[in-house]
Amino acid sequence: MNTASNAVAARPLADEVIITLDHVDKYYGDFHVLRDVNLAVRSGERIVICGPSGSGKSTMIRCINQLEHHQKGRIVVDGVEVGHGHKSLDTVRREVGMVFQSFNLFPHLTVLQNCTLAPMKVRGMAAAEAREIAMKYLARVRIPDQANKYPGQLSGGQQQRVAIARALCMNPKVMLFDEPTSALDPEMVKEVLDTMIALAEDGMTMLCVTHEMGFARQVADRVIFMDKGEIIEQDAPEAFFANPRSERTRAFLGQILKH
């Protein structure tokens, strides 16, 4: 790993906790998908969540902005509790950006329109201001020249960078990434990861579900391993990869690092 990548992770963290999951349980019918999950995320912290398919990784981060609803426990985002009848969901979603595996762009809107829609509709921003902010973030993800194209005219990597820019246009305090590179061709993965690395260098609070272990080594302050709905192990990347404590973690890393 180059020295620049090491510099990304080497920095002090704030004391402020911005996300708390406290004894969270989630069921799909009889299937217990999250089991007594506890997690505290500090402002500016970068967390990578890994684990086998079906381990609850995506469900956990989707519960943070209540795309999935938990049945037990508490989830607090920037001092606001979500779920269980709380009427604060819109407040939380304004502060939490999310990037999905499948881009989720509106195909009938241009790139610029995709980026300005939420700031105008949700934050009540004037069209000119929304456009200025959108162009700033499209430049940030290095595709301002694509602003007047439609998603179908872009590559997968470009579409995912638009999705990141769209989320940033809401000026979120937290970014959630749900396997953002898994739907991309291998040659497109790097351009999206480079965009995410730049965000990390800016101090964005990030939770990223991914199998990109090179990204985890380079960017994460903490790597979390989940299996069967539980957080099995969490540690700084150097210790997590060099000396995993759980046999389940060792078995998972043994498989994924072969590829």
HELIX and SHEET records of a PDB file:
HELIX    1   1 THR A    3  ALA A    9  1                                   7    
HELIX    2   2 LYS A   57  ILE A   64  1                                   8    
HELIX    3   3 LEU A   89  GLU A   95  1                                   7    
HELIX    4   4 VAL A  111  LYS A  121  1                                  11    
HELIX    5   5 ALA A  127  ARG A  140  1                                  14    
HELIX    6   6 PRO A  144  GLN A  146  5                                   3    
HELIX    7   7 PRO A  151  GLN A  153  5                                   3    
HELIX    8   8 GLY A  156  LEU A  168  1                                  13    
HELIX    9   9 PRO A  186  GLU A  201  1                                  16    
HELIX   10  10 MET A  213  VAL A  219  1                                   7    
HELIX   11  11 PRO A  237  ALA A  242  1                                   6    
HELIX   12  12 GLU A  247  ILE A  256  1                                  10    
SHEET    1   A 4 PHE A  31  ARG A  42  0                                        
SHEET    2   A 4 VAL A  17  TYR A  28 -1                                        
SHEET    3   A 4 LYS A  72  VAL A  77 -1                                        
SHEET    4   A 4 VAL A  80  VAL A  82 -1                                        
SHEET    1   B 6 VAL A  96  VAL A  99  0                                        
SHEET    2   B 6 VAL A 174  ASP A 178  1                                        
SHEET    3   B 6 THR A 205  VAL A 209  1                                        
SHEET    4   B 6 ARG A  46  CYS A  50  1                                        
SHEET    5   B 6 ARG A 222  ASP A 227  1                                        
SHEET    6   B 6 GLU A 230  ASP A 235 -1                                        
END                                                                             
